Amino acid sequence: MLTERQRMILNAIVDDYIRSAEPVGSRSISKRGDVGYSPATIRNEMADLEELGFLEQPHTSAGRIPSHKGYRYYVDHLSPLNLLAPEELATMKMFFAEKLNALEQVVQHAGTILSHMTNYTSILLGPEVFHTSLRHFQLLPLSDNSAVAIIVTSTGQVENKTVTIPAGVSVAEMEKVVNLLNHKLAGVPIYKLKSALYNELGQEMQRYVTHFEELTKVLDEAFDNGQDGQRLFLSGATNMLTQPEFRDVDKIKGILDLFEETPTLMKMLASASAGTGIQVRIGSEINHDAFVNCSLITATYAIEGESVGTIGILGPTRMDYARVIPILDILSKNLTQFFTKKHDK
């Protein structure tokens, strides 16, 4: 547990480092009007914060920089959110007032606005066909313990996935489940299949199917199509080149190379946005070596409470969290309202 003085000094160091990208010394912190401690006192506290793992000393100078642990503490406990300027709010309002009928166009424009307002890289998972529904489902045995699940949508799109069949489940049971599913869930929107599986099909399966729990897990796996039906939109990739941290060619090359790996980015973004509200992943929390010096902030947008897309901002760990978080929060809520209106029409 940090003392109030340590929290104040850590907060000041993170703020200064976000602004300057240079190691922060005790003298510069003492000159801030909101701190009020002598350089000697601040030096002692900085040494303690370094020993606790909240600060790092990049070289032999007296300056310190925040560690990933320091950023995490700042985000979770310290960072006051900045209010958006009236002109920034007007930009968002104007965007959603435009006659953008193509869903893809909406998501692309949202990504452009996000990268422009933050000067970081925006990554968005957009719902390409969230309005499509289930037309037909098949489960074709491949062997005693595997089958291929085939989903046909109302637009004619066909998706297939190999699933594991638990021991003891007969072909007859599988056929019974498939018939029941097509009777009950045909016409259900694709993005609501998993919730409908438990809410609308669960009791019927329990009544008529012997291995209903095992087969429910099979269907859950079949409908867990991850990012199928979604598209990835990237905007402001070159913004990474303007950050002082990435003047090292090797560091930025790994990031730019990963921008070309769409499936990896989609999986990473979906994983980072698991949960509700704003999610912040710092450094190693992103679970990819290329992004060890980055932070990823994500939020989802939804229809009827079901998440249908994700928006994210990728930047250095020295990110302006207090500014980015409210921008992302407002934009995700506006996207939710926009897509809900589209869906209800």
Buried (B, 14 or more C-beta within 10 A) or exposed (E): EBEEBBBBBBBBBBBBBBEEEBBBBBEBBBEBEEBEBEBEBBBBBBBBBBEBEBBBBEEEEEBBBBBBBBBBBBBEEBBEBBEBEEEBEEBBEEBBEEEBEEBEEBBBBBBBBBBEBBBBBBBBBBBBBBBBBBBBBBBEBEEEEEBBBBBBBBEEBEBEBEBEBEEEBEEEBBEBBBEBBBEBBEEBBBBBBBBBBEEBBBEBBEEEBBBBEBBBBBBBBBBEBEBBBBBBBBBBBEBBEEBEBBEEEEBBEBBBEBBEEEEEBBBBBBBBBEEEEBBBBBBEBBEBEBBBBBBBBBBBBBBEEEBBBBBBBBBBBBBBBBBBBBBBBBBBEBBBEBBBEBBEE
